[in-house]
Amino acid sequence: MLDSDALVQQNETYKSWSNKSLWVIVALMDVRKRIGWNLKRLRSAHNLTQEAFATDSGFDRGYVSGIERGVRNPSVLVLVRIADALNVDVVDLFDEDAARAFSKE
C-alpha cells in the first residue's frame, strides 16, 4: 500500500491537494505510464513491433497497446511475463529515469 504522507513529502505538487486518496490515484497513474513507456522502450530496443511482441509473448496486441498507453493495470504476474519475454529484470519496467528520457524522445 502506498503511504500518502510519503507521497506528499516526495512531490511538492501533491501538497496543494486536500484529498489524500487522490494522491494515491495520481501515483498509480504515474506508475502505469512509467511501465508503459518502459515497455515501449524495451520492446523498441529489441526491434519488435507491438504485434510481434504480442505474438511472441502470448498477449493480445490490444492489451500490449493498453499497457504502453498507461490505461491498463497489469498484474505482477503479467509484468513478470513481460520482463521474461524481453529478457530483462522486472525492475527495468519501473525505471523512472529511463521512462522519462524515452518519453521525451
C-alpha positions as CSV (number, residue, x, y, z in Angstrom):
1,M,0.0,0.0,0.0
2,L,1.3,3.4,-0.8
3,D,1.9,5.8,2.0
4,S,0.1,9.1,1.0
5,D,2.1,11.1,3.6
6,A,5.3,9.9,2.0
7,L,4.0,10.9,-1.5
8,V,3.3,14.4,-0.2
9,Q,6.9,14.7,1.1
10,Q,8.3,13.4,-2.2
11,N,6.4,15.6,-4.6
12,E,5.6,19.3,-3.9
13,T,2.7,19.3,-6.4
14,Y,0.7,16.9,-4.3
15,K,0.9,19.3,-1.3
16,S,-1.9,21.6,-2.6
17,W,-4.4,18.8,-2.9
18,S,-6.6,18.1,0.1
19,N,-7.8,14.6,-0.7
20,K,-5.0,12.1,0.2
21,S,-6.8,9.3,-1.8
22,L,-6.3,11.4,-4.9
23,W,-2.5,11.3,-4.3
24,V,-2.7,7.5,-4.4
25,I,-4.7,7.6,-7.6
26,V,-2.2,10.0,-9.2
27,A,0.8,7.9,-8.1
28,L,-0.8,4.8,-9.6
29,M,-1.4,6.6,-12.8
30,D,2.2,7.7,-12.9
31,V,3.3,4.1,-12.3
32,R,1.2,2.8,-15.2
33,K,2.6,5.5,-17.5
34,R,6.1,4.6,-16.4
35,I,5.6,0.9,-17.0
36,G,4.1,1.8,-20.4
37,W,7.0,3.9,-21.5
38,N,9.5,1.3,-20.3
39,L,7.7,-1.5,-22.1
40,K,7.7,0.5,-25.3
41,R,11.3,1.5,-24.8
42,L,12.4,-2.1,-24.2
43,R,10.3,-3.5,-26.9
44,S,11.7,-1.0,-29.4
45,A,15.2,-1.8,-28.3
46,H,14.5,-5.4,-29.3
47,N,13.2,-4.1,-32.7
48,L,9.8,-5.6,-32.0
49,T,6.5,-4.3,-33.2
50,Q,3.6,-4.5,-30.8
51,E,2.2,-7.3,-33.0
52,A,5.4,-9.3,-32.9
53,F,5.9,-8.8,-29.2
54,A,2.3,-9.8,-28.5
55,T,2.6,-12.9,-30.6
56,D,6.0,-13.9,-29.1
57,S,4.8,-13.3,-25.5
58,G,1.3,-14.7,-25.8
59,F,-0.5,-11.4,-25.2
60,D,-3.2,-9.7,-27.3
61,R,-1.8,-6.7,-29.3
62,G,-4.6,-4.5,-27.9
63,Y,-3.6,-5.4,-24.4
64,V,0.1,-4.6,-25.1
65,S,-1.1,-1.3,-26.6
66,G,-3.2,-0.5,-23.5
67,I,-0.2,-1.2,-21.2
68,E,2.0,1.1,-23.3
69,R,-0.6,3.9,-23.2
70,G,-0.9,3.5,-19.4
71,V,-4.6,2.7,-19.5
72,R,-4.2,-1.0,-18.4
73,N,-3.3,-2.1,-14.9
74,P,-1.2,-5.2,-15.4
75,S,-0.8,-7.7,-12.5
76,V,2.6,-8.6,-11.1
77,L,2.4,-11.9,-12.9
78,V,1.8,-10.1,-16.2
79,L,4.8,-7.8,-15.5
80,V,7.0,-10.8,-14.8
81,R,5.8,-12.4,-18.1
82,I,6.6,-9.2,-20.0
83,A,10.0,-8.9,-18.4
84,D,10.8,-12.6,-19.2
85,A,9.7,-12.1,-22.8
86,L,12.1,-9.1,-23.1
87,N,14.9,-10.9,-21.2
88,V,15.1,-8.1,-18.7
89,D,14.6,-7.8,-14.9
90,V,11.1,-6.8,-13.9
91,V,12.6,-3.8,-12.1
92,D,13.5,-2.4,-15.5
93,L,9.8,-1.8,-16.2
94,F,9.7,0.6,-13.2
95,D,12.8,2.6,-14.2
96,E,11.6,6.2,-13.8
97,D,14.7,7.9,-15.3
98,A,14.7,5.7,-18.4
99,A,10.9,6.2,-18.9
100,R,11.2,9.9,-18.6
101,A,14.1,10.1,-21.0
102,F,12.3,7.8,-23.5
103,S,9.1,9.8,-23.3
104,K,10.9,13.0,-24.3
105,E,12.4,11.4,-27.5
